[in-house]
Amino acid sequence: MTDHNSELEQFRDMVRRFLDKEIKPHYDLWEKEGIIPKDVWLKMGENGLLCVDQPEDLGGSGVSYLYSMVVLEEASRANFASLATGLSVHSDIVAPYVLHIGTDAQRKQWLPKMASGEVVGAIAMTEPGAGSDLQAIRTSAVRDGDHYVLNGSKTFITNGQHAGMVIVAAKTDPTAGAKGVSLFLVDMSLPGCARGRNLEKMGLHAQDTSELFFDNVRLPADSLLGGEGRGFAIMMNELPRERLNLSACAVASAEGLLAATIAYTQERKAFGKPISQLQNTRFVLATCHTDIAINRAFVDQCVRQYMEGKLDATQAATAKMASTDMQGRVADACLQLFGGYGYMLEYPAARAYVDARIQRIYGGTNEIMKEVIARSLVGR
């Protein structure tokens, strides 16, 4: 978000310094190991970088959404997409669900621990047979006295290895379609909760993405989030922020990669001069700059709408589709300017390229975004 508020910029500078000191020296190793250590969450909590727009009495800083977005933007701009993805799920999906929908008891139980980093949050919607089609989920939660019995499996769960609490979408009425979906706050220390393997991915190598299994897990009835049968409606209401977060990360990532590419083209020589002086290079850089600037302006507009309570599903889908498509174009163009070095993982273009690809898939595929937009134009 382009904003010249002095306090916000001071916070941005603090975030950058934290990333430079605590993340940058270790990130390549974490990418090779396939996971970011759990104690990094505690360090982020200690430095006030988690759930920052939550109320102070629940562990947050009581600031606006802009501050939370700064954390995501700076992690993305620094080419730490694995970190940005985990942060987005924890602070900007799971925490708002609990704050907006949860009971006072649920908020007090989970949000302070999420803000401190003691508990990492995750959300489990996707199943082996149900991706973007959330109505097709098969995980079930059957009422049994003052408990629900949860059974099923989830996959592609961001923060899955570290998660202490997971919002799980399950069918409480298998005959009711979308109206039979409910959400539960699941304590992963409960008997019957199990984590599968840490999935190997094309990109986001340091992001722990896991399978989760639930075998006759007895959930107290007060684990229900927002009432029976309201899960699908809740998810639809909360999706605009999720998609806005992805858009902000896409633009910031592209901005960071373009800056790195400009620096490289001014140092790299071909035919006796820096390749930044070659017309093709200059045209590619100009095109990337323009592409980014247009998307930055639209995402900033959507941020203002969100903060005014006016961001609707269509605008969020438009921003998500446009910005992540742009991110892919910029990543491809910048990698090409690095030449053979762009294919080497030690150079920023390679990581940015593979990390960008998932952006058009999660949060609802861009094909689903087109359908959301089309429905607002011509109906179903």
Sequence and secondary structure as in RCSB ss.txt:
>XXXX:A:sequence
MTDHNSELEQFRDMVRRFLDKEIKPHYDLWEKEGIIPKDVWLKMGENGLLCVDQPEDLGGSGVSYLYSMVVLEEA
SRANFASLATGLSVHSDIVAPYVLHIGTDAQRKQWLPKMASGEVVGAIAMTEPGAGSDLQAIRTSAVRDGDHYVL
NGSKTFITNGQHAGMVIVAAKTDPTAGAKGVSLFLVDMSLPGCARGRNLEKMGLHAQDTSELFFDNVRLPADSLL
GGEGRGFAIMMNELPRERLNLSACAVASAEGLLAATIAYTQERKAFGKPISQLQNTRFVLATCHTDIAINRAFVD
QCVRQYMEGKLDATQAATAKMASTDMQGRVADACLQLFGGYGYMLEYPAARAYVDARIQRIYGGTNEIMKEVIAR
SLVGR
>XXXX:A:secstr
     HHHHHHHHHHHHHIIIIIHHHHHHHHHHTS  HHHHHHHHHTT SSTTS GGGTS    HHHHHHHHHHH
HHTT HHHHHHHHHIIIIIHHHHHHHS HHHHHHHHHHHHHTSSEEEEE  BTTBSS GGG   EEEEETTEEEE
EEEEEEEETTTTEEEEEEEEES TTSGGGGEEEEEEETTSTTEEEEEE   SS TTS EEEEEEEEEEEEGGGEE
S TT HHHHHHHHHHHHHHHHHHHHHHHHHHHHHHHHHHHHH EETTEEGGGSHHHHHHHHHHHHHHHHHHHHHH
HHHHHHHTT   HHHHHHHHHHHHHHHHHHHHHHHHHTGGGGGSTTSHHHHHHHHHGGGGTTTS HHHHHHHHHH
HHH  
